[in-house]
Amino acid sequence: MEQHPYYPVDLKLSNYVPNDKSDLEIVAVFFGVVGSALILLWLCMSGLPHMKGNVLLKLRVCWFFVCGLIHMVLEGYFSLFNRTLPESTSLLAQTCK
């Protein structure tokens, strides 16, 4: 059985597979996706008449969008696939690990 990096050290994680992507790769993809989504959201908000020139409101909407995105995508993935997470090598699984 592959040794895992989690505590407690003697925890039995059957079928554990270590990440094949580095932490830098995972973080780069994460920020790339979030950044692209934020740019798209900002451009969509700029077309709305009541949002024109209201930078503070746009920043608030972006903040709640990022929070919602993290909660729905990452935490949603974790809650649905937590039993198979140790053996999974998908990008979302490696981000959760």
Secondary structure, DSSP 8 states (H G I E B T S, - for coil): ----S-SSTT---TT----SS-HHHHHHHHHHHHHHHHHHHHHHHHTSGGGTT-HHHHHHHHHHHHHHHIIIIIIHHHHHHTTTGGG--SHHHHHH-
